[in-house]
C-alpha cells in the first residue's frame, strides 16, 4: 500500500467509510456523502496514514462535480483493512489509460524502461471511472519512478514531457518516487534549490536534493 493508490472497497466498507466521512464533515448533507461513497461507488485514494489505528486505513474520496468556487469536494474518511477488496497503483492505472489520447504519447517517453509512468489524483480517477474529473484548466497528474542508476533518464524525460506540454497546451504535475516510496515534485528535484520536500505514506521529510539525485 502506497500514497496515491486507488482503493476499492467491499459494500460493508463503503457503508463504514460513509459513516466516518459524515462524522468528519458535519456541515455536508449526509445524503450527499452517501451518494458519493455508497451510491456512485467511486474508488477512494490512499492518504497519508497519520494517527491511524493498526487495523484502519486513511482514505480520501472526491466527487467529479465542481463547487461554485471551482473546487471539487473532497471527503476524508477511514476504513478497516478487512473491507479492502483491491488496490490499484498509479502504474496500473496508467496501463489502463496508456492508449487514451495524450497518454499514448506520454507512454513513449519511458526511456527504454528506465522510467515507469503512473497516474494519480484526479487524472487516475478520470481514467478508471470515465467521469470528468478534469477540466480544461486541470493539470495532468503523473507519478514516475526511475530505475536506480538511471537518474540521467529523468532529465531527458523532463525535457521530452516539456515538448508534449507545448504541443498540447497542457501542464503536467509530476511527482517522482524516491527513497522508500517518498514522492518529490520533479520541478523541485531538477531545480537548483538545496533541499526538497518529500511526502511519504506516514510522514513528510526534507531531503538534500543532491543526495536524492546521487541515489538515483
C-alpha positions as CSV (number, residue, x, y, z in Angstrom):
1,X,0.0,0.0,0.0
2,X,1.4,3.4,-1.0
3,X,0.2,7.0,-1.3
4,X,-1.9,7.6,-4.4
5,X,-3.0,4.0,-4.7
6,X,-6.7,3.7,-5.6
7,X,-8.6,1.6,-3.1
8,X,-11.7,-0.4,-3.9
9,X,-14.0,-1.4,-1.0
10,X,-16.5,-4.2,-0.3
11,X,-20.1,-2.9,0.3
12,X,-19.6,-3.1,4.1
13,X,-16.5,-0.9,3.7
14,X,-18.4,1.7,1.8
15,X,-21.0,1.9,4.5
16,X,-18.3,2.2,7.1
17,X,-16.4,4.8,5.1
18,X,-19.6,6.9,4.5
19,X,-20.4,6.9,8.3
20,X,-16.8,8.0,9.1
21,X,-17.0,10.8,6.4
22,X,-20.3,12.0,7.8
23,X,-18.6,12.4,11.2
24,X,-15.6,14.1,9.6
25,X,-17.7,16.5,7.6
26,X,-20.7,17.5,9.7
27,X,-21.5,20.6,7.6
28,X,-22.2,18.5,4.5
29,X,-25.6,16.8,3.8
30,X,-25.4,13.1,4.9
31,X,-27.3,12.1,1.7
32,X,-24.6,13.8,-0.4
33,X,-21.8,11.9,1.3
34,X,-23.7,8.7,1.0
35,X,-24.2,9.2,-2.7
36,X,-20.5,9.8,-3.4
37,X,-19.2,6.9,-1.4
38,X,-22.0,4.3,-1.4
39,X,-24.1,5.3,-4.4
40,X,-21.5,6.3,-7.0
41,X,-19.1,3.5,-5.9
42,X,-16.1,5.5,-6.9
43,X,-12.7,4.3,-5.6
44,X,-11.0,6.0,-2.8
45,X,-7.4,7.2,-2.7
46,X,-4.8,6.2,-0.1
47,X,-3.9,9.2,2.1
48,X,-1.1,9.8,4.5
49,X,-1.6,7.5,7.4
50,X,-1.4,9.8,10.4
51,X,-2.5,8.7,13.9
52,X,-4.4,5.7,12.5
53,X,-5.4,2.5,14.4
54,X,-3.4,-0.5,13.3
55,X,-6.4,-2.1,11.5
56,X,-7.6,1.0,9.7
57,X,-6.6,2.9,6.6
58,X,-7.0,6.7,6.0
59,X,-8.8,7.2,2.7
60,X,-10.0,10.1,0.6
61,X,-12.9,10.4,-1.7
62,X,-13.6,13.0,-4.4
63,X,-16.6,14.0,-6.5
64,X,-16.1,14.9,-10.1
65,X,-18.6,17.8,-9.7
66,X,-17.2,21.3,-9.0
67,X,-18.4,23.8,-6.5
68,X,-19.3,27.4,-7.4
69,X,-15.8,28.3,-6.3
70,X,-14.2,26.0,-8.9
71,X,-13.1,23.3,-6.5
72,X,-14.0,19.6,-6.2
73,X,-15.5,18.4,-2.9
74,X,-13.1,16.0,-1.1
75,X,-14.1,13.8,1.7
76,X,-11.7,12.4,4.4
77,X,-12.5,9.0,5.8
78,X,-11.2,5.7,7.1
79,X,-12.0,2.1,6.7
80,X,-10.9,-1.2,8.3
81,X,-8.4,-3.2,6.3
82,X,-10.7,-6.2,6.2
83,X,-13.1,-4.4,3.9
84,X,-10.5,-3.7,1.2
85,X,-11.3,-5.5,-2.0
86,X,-8.4,-4.3,-4.1
87,X,-5.7,-1.7,-4.6
88,X,-4.6,-0.2,-7.9
89,X,-1.2,1.5,-8.1
90,X,-0.6,4.6,-10.3
91,X,1.4,2.5,-12.7
92,X,-1.5,0.0,-13.1
93,X,-3.9,3.0,-13.7
94,X,-1.6,4.2,-16.5
95,X,-1.5,0.8,-18.1
96,X,-5.3,1.1,-18.3
97,X,-5.2,4.6,-19.8
98,X,-1.9,4.3,-21.8
99,X,-3.6,4.2,-25.2
100,X,-6.0,7.1,-24.4
101,X,-5.3,10.4,-26.1
102,X,-2.3,12.3,-24.8
103,X,-1.3,9.3,-22.6
104,X,-0.3,7.3,-25.7
105,X,2.3,10.0,-26.5
106,X,3.5,10.1,-22.9
107,X,3.9,6.3,-22.8
108,X,6.6,6.6,-25.5
109,X,8.8,8.5,-23.1
110,X,9.8,5.6,-20.8
111,X,13.4,5.7,-21.9
112,X,13.9,2.0,-22.7
113,X,12.2,1.0,-19.4
114,X,14.3,3.3,-17.2
115,X,11.1,5.4,-16.4
116,X,7.9,3.9,-15.0
117,X,4.9,6.2,-15.6
118,X,1.7,6.3,-13.5
119,X,-1.3,8.4,-13.0
120,X,-2.6,9.8,-9.6
121,X,-5.2,12.1,-8.2
122,X,-8.0,13.4,-10.5
123,X,-6.2,12.0,-13.6
124,X,-6.3,8.5,-12.1
125,X,-9.9,8.8,-11.0
126,X,-10.9,10.0,-14.5
127,X,-9.1,7.2,-16.2
128,X,-10.7,4.5,-14.0
129,X,-14.2,5.8,-13.7
130,X,-14.7,7.6,-17.0
131,X,-16.1,10.6,-15.2
132,X,-15.0,14.2,-16.0
133,X,-12.7,14.8,-13.0
134,X,-10.5,17.2,-15.0
135,X,-11.5,20.3,-16.9
136,X,-9.7,22.4,-19.5
137,X,-7.6,24.1,-16.7
138,X,-6.6,21.0,-14.9
139,X,-3.1,19.6,-14.8
140,X,-2.3,16.0,-15.8
141,X,-1.1,14.2,-12.6
142,X,1.9,11.9,-13.4
143,X,3.7,9.7,-10.9
144,X,7.1,8.5,-12.2
145,X,9.7,6.1,-10.9
146,X,13.3,6.0,-12.2
147,X,15.2,2.7,-12.3
148,X,18.2,3.0,-9.9
149,X,21.4,4.2,-11.6
150,X,19.4,5.7,-14.4
151,X,19.0,9.2,-13.0
152,X,20.1,10.9,-16.3
153,X,16.9,9.5,-17.8
154,X,14.8,11.8,-15.6
155,X,16.3,14.9,-17.1
156,X,15.6,13.5,-20.6
157,X,12.1,12.7,-19.6
158,X,11.6,16.2,-18.2
159,X,12.8,17.7,-21.5
160,X,10.6,15.5,-23.6
161,X,7.5,15.9,-21.4
162,X,8.0,19.7,-21.8
163,X,7.7,19.3,-25.5
164,X,4.4,17.4,-25.0
165,X,3.2,20.3,-22.8
166,X,3.9,22.8,-25.5
167,X,2.3,20.7,-28.2
168,X,-0.9,20.0,-26.4
169,X,-1.0,23.2,-24.3
170,X,-1.4,21.3,-21.1
171,X,0.5,21.2,-17.8
172,X,1.8,18.1,-16.1
173,X,2.1,17.9,-12.3
174,X,4.8,15.3,-11.9
175,X,5.8,13.5,-8.7
176,X,8.9,11.3,-8.6
177,X,9.1,8.3,-6.3
178,X,12.3,8.2,-4.3
179,X,13.7,6.7,-1.1
180,X,11.3,4.2,0.4
181,X,8.4,5.4,-1.6
182,X,8.6,9.1,-0.8
183,X,7.2,11.4,-3.5
184,X,9.1,14.6,-4.6
185,X,7.9,17.1,-7.2
186,X,10.0,16.7,-10.3
187,X,10.4,20.5,-10.7
188,X,11.9,20.7,-7.2
189,X,14.2,17.7,-7.8
190,X,15.6,19.2,-11.1
191,X,15.9,22.8,-9.8
192,X,18.9,24.4,-8.2
193,X,17.5,24.5,-4.6
194,X,19.4,22.7,-1.9
195,X,16.5,20.8,-0.3
196,X,13.3,19.1,-1.5
197,X,10.0,18.3,0.2
198,X,9.4,14.5,0.3
199,X,5.9,13.2,1.1
200,X,5.6,9.6,2.4
201,X,2.9,7.3,3.5
202,X,3.5,8.1,7.1
203,X,5.3,11.4,7.3
204,X,6.8,14.3,5.4
205,X,10.6,14.8,5.2
206,X,13.1,17.4,4.0
207,X,15.9,15.8,1.9
208,X,19.1,17.2,0.4
209,X,18.4,17.4,-3.3
210,X,21.9,16.3,-4.3
211,X,21.7,13.2,-2.1
212,X,18.5,12.1,-3.8
213,X,19.9,12.6,-7.2
214,X,23.0,10.6,-6.3
215,X,20.9,7.8,-5.0
216,X,19.1,7.8,-8.4
